[in-house]
């Protein structure tokens, strides 16, 4: 039986540019003003406290 792999484990071996685009987007987001704010504020905790998220 073949082992099912998580896409994050195999995506570097795939020839799709979508993964490159997503990686570049995430990197540029983290370097942007909004990304910097996102890394500072505990948005997940704030959403839970406000009852907006159950994760």
Buried (B, 14 or more C-beta within 10 A) or exposed (E): EEEEEEEEEEBEEEEEEEBEEEEEEEEEEEEEEEBEEEEEEEEEEEEEEEEEEEE
